[in-house]
Amino acid sequence: MQLWGYFPFFIGASPKNITLKIDYISGKKIRVAFSKPWLADEADVDSYLGELKKALMKEIEAGKRIQV
């Protein structure tokens, strides 16, 4: 796995002395863009889970880790 493109924050002078700075975020702070105030059927659950996955992946792609 190539670390140079995946982790944007490096502290240290050489590749031998790399310390990764990883940001952590609480899962409770992630906002899910969902238009309904409640889930009423299986289609609603599927839609919500799709939006939740998008929100989680956005944070992970930004180099963050999510505490669940």
Backbone torsions as a table, in degrees:
resi	resn	phi	psi	omega
1	MET	NA	133.4	180.0
2	GLN	-85.5	117.0	-176.9
3	LEU	-84.4	-24.0	-173.4
4	TRP	-63.7	-40.3	-178.9
5	GLY	-86.0	-24.4	-174.4
6	TYR	-82.9	-41.8	-179.1
7	PHE	-104.8	111.9	-175.5
8	PRO	-77.1	-14.9	-174.1
9	PHE	-114.2	117.1	176.3
10	PHE	-124.1	137.0	175.7
11	ILE	-120.9	119.8	-178.8
12	GLY	142.3	163.5	-172.1
13	ALA	-94.4	-25.6	-175.2
14	SER	-139.3	162.1	178.6
15	PRO	-59.5	-23.8	179.0
16	LYS	-75.3	-21.6	-176.0
17	ASN	-120.7	62.8	-177.2
18	ILE	-103.6	127.7	171.9
19	THR	-118.0	120.9	-178.3
20	LEU	-84.7	134.6	174.8
21	LYS	-97.9	109.9	-178.1
22	ILE	-110.7	127.4	176.4
23	ASP	-88.3	139.9	177.4
24	TYR	-113.3	144.2	179.0
25	ILE	-134.6	142.3	177.4
26	SER	-74.4	138.7	176.9
27	GLY	-60.7	-25.4	179.4
28	LYS	-69.4	-20.9	-177.3
29	LYS	-90.4	-3.3	-179.6
30	ILE	-83.8	125.4	-179.2
31	ARG	-92.7	131.2	179.3
32	VAL	-105.4	124.8	178.8
33	ALA	-80.4	97.8	-179.8
34	PHE	-136.5	131.3	-170.1
35	SER	-80.5	-18.9	-176.5
36	LYS	-100.3	146.4	179.6
37	PRO	-81.0	-10.2	178.9
38	TRP	-149.4	165.5	177.1
39	LEU	-105.4	123.5	-174.6
40	ALA	-111.4	-20.8	-178.0
41	ASP	-154.3	-179.4	-176.2
42	GLU	-63.2	-35.1	178.8
43	ALA	-64.1	-39.2	176.9
44	ASP	-63.4	-43.0	179.1
45	VAL	-61.8	-45.7	178.9
46	ASP	-60.9	-42.6	178.9
47	SER	-63.8	-44.6	-179.8
48	TYR	-63.5	-44.2	179.6
49	LEU	-62.9	-36.3	176.0
50	GLY	-63.1	-42.6	178.6
51	GLU	-69.5	-36.9	176.9
52	LEU	-62.7	-44.0	179.0
53	LYS	-61.1	-42.7	178.2
54	LYS	-59.3	-44.0	-178.6
55	ALA	-65.6	-42.1	179.0
56	LEU	-65.7	-44.7	-178.8
57	MET	-66.0	-33.1	177.1
58	LYS	-60.5	-43.2	179.0
59	GLU	-69.1	-41.7	179.7
60	ILE	-64.8	-42.2	178.6
61	GLU	-65.9	-22.6	175.9
62	ALA	-82.3	3.7	176.5
63	GLY	89.3	14.3	-178.5
64	LYS	-98.3	159.0	172.4
65	ARG	-112.1	145.5	-175.0
66	ILE	-111.5	124.7	176.3
67	GLN	-87.8	125.5	-179.5
68	VAL	-103.4	NA	NA
